[in-house]
Amino acid sequence: MGPAVVRLAPAALAAVAFILSARADEPLIPALGLVAVLLSSAVVQERVAERLERITVGARRRIRASLELEATRARGEESERVVPEAIRPGEEILIEAGDVVPVDGAVVSGQAIVWPWPDARDTTEVQQGSRLLAGATVQRGRLRVVCTASGAERTLAVLVQHGKGRLDRSLPAARFAERLGLQGAPLVGALLGSTAFLLGASTPQALGVWAATWGALSGALLLHLPAELGARRLASLGRSGIFFPSAGMLDMAGQVSVVVLCARGTILHGEPEVAEVEALREATLERVLALAAGAESVVPHPIASAVLRAAEARRLTPDASRHHHVVTGLGVLCVSSRGAPVVVGSRELLLRERISIAVAEETLRKYESQGKTALLVAEDEHLLGVLALIDGLRPGARAMIQQLSEAGFEPVLLSGDSRQTSEAVGRALCVEHLRPEIPATERGLEVGRLAEGGAVVAVVGRTGFDDSALHAAKVPLVLGLPSVSARDRAISVCGEQPLQAARALVEAQALRHETWMGLLFSVVPAALASVAVASLLLPASFAPLLAAVAAGITAVVLLRRSASNDPGRQL
């Protein structure tokens, strides 16, 4: 049974009741009034619902239109205008002032001020190495961008690929409302009409009860409200650079109880610096740092980059080590230029290689109590020195933890650092639940253990560093752009601010509450009025009239509440 039938069937049934009332010489005014109320209510509610849907669907269409603009593809010194679908990953495009970026990509050269996503309120400066989202607009400057994702694999293309002609009804509350209106309403109406007949109502009156109940429980506003709330929340978050792949993921995010925070790059800057170098035995500081730089020279990791920067700042040449073997999450094994085995990494790695660290225990405790990460350097099975790296908290990290805690989420800090270092970071953030010393490859298992008790777990992390944990989470939140394989299930926090990740979860939680409360305050008055009508206590026209008023008041209250959290949104 389709929506068009739902709109017309209750009024048609009421018209039949009117005709039967005329033939039975019963009063015609109640039946005529019911027909008028059902028709006017259906027309008014449908017009309002269509207007609300046009506003929301219009925002999607604007995003889709921005992804279909032509681009200038660079071929050496030449260039050509092409449609976005013709651009392949690895190809380069030229973006001038006023142009919209048609693909997800990375800046190869140039500098510009851009609106980073459609409907963004603030501009940002981008330069070589910056990541760009399809739909970004260059306000000033010129860029050369290499494509990382095109066509349906673009982040925003995933967002708008559904619901091209109607609202996304993947929210459970929206599906419930649709089933109630299309399937439940006629059945409940028939049941209450039969009840009225058994209580002494005539056949026309019983048909009137059926029509009234059907119309009350299938109102257009009731059917549209949950989907409309979800669509507007998605649009509001999108204006802040928070993109959900679907309204279904928005609902799942509203069920989260545990939020796992991958420390490096999420809570911490992810760009540590070598704060101190301490030499042991007869080693020199220069030798310790040169060995560490030589070992880390093959590792694509922020700690390795920090060690290399420290060696360069002291004008030291990294040791010409060879035969590197990276132990993921722990460190590096190699052979020094002198032919001796070298181990550079964590306490766990050195102990696994049977190298005593007793001489440095006091130094390690001091650094770790200060929240610093200790990198141990050993050569020829002897510990030669310790590098202390410090990584500051990202702006908004404390506010993020506070917002999550106030909303009832349990934050969990997941880190590869030692327990003492993790505890120092936890104290700074007031996070009690810590999971330290977890290598990157094992973090997915740790997330799985957290979910064993039935909790819905969200993970906040970065693509390329926290993939194992993100893949294991029911609700992955990626700071920056997610990998292509994760775009259909990951929430993209394009502003890369921790506080925005908290906002995504808090607003998803609020939406889940609002949609079900909206249904409750719309359906309960309609149901109570229908029961009163079936009990012959009230005229039949009272049920659809009260249902329309209740749905209208609920819609206005909830939509205004949503608009108050998003000043740029039109009600």
Buried (B, 14 or more C-beta within 10 A) or exposed (E): EEBEEBBEBBBBBBBBBBBBBEEEEBEEEBBBBBBEBBBBBBEBBBEBBEEBBEBBBEBBEEBBEBBEEBBBBBEEEEBEEBEBEBBEBEBBBBBEBEBBBBBBBBBBEBBBEBBBBBBBEEBBEBEEEBBBBBBBBBEEBBBBBBBBBBBEBBBBBBBBBBBEEEBBBBBBBBBBBBEBBBEBBBEBBBBBBBBBBEEEBBBBBBBBBBBBBBBBBBBBBBBBBBBBBBBBBBBBBBBBBBBBBBBBBBBBBBBBBBBBBBBBBBBBBBBBBBBBBBBBEEBEBBBBBBBBBBBBBBBEBBBBBBBBBBBEEBEBEBBEBEEBEBBEBBBBBBBBBEEBBBBBBBBBBBEBBEBEBEEBEEBBEBBBEBBBBBBBBBBEEBBBBBBBBBBEBBEBBBEBBBBBBEBEBBBBBBBBBBBBBBBBBBEBBEBEBBBBBBBBEBBBEBBEEBBEEEBBBBBBBBBEBBBBBBBBBBBBBBBBBBBBEBBBBBBBBBBBBBBBBBBBBBBBBBBBEBBBBBBEBBBEBBBBBBBBBBBBEBBBBBBBBBBBEBBBEBBEBBBEEBBEEBEEBEE
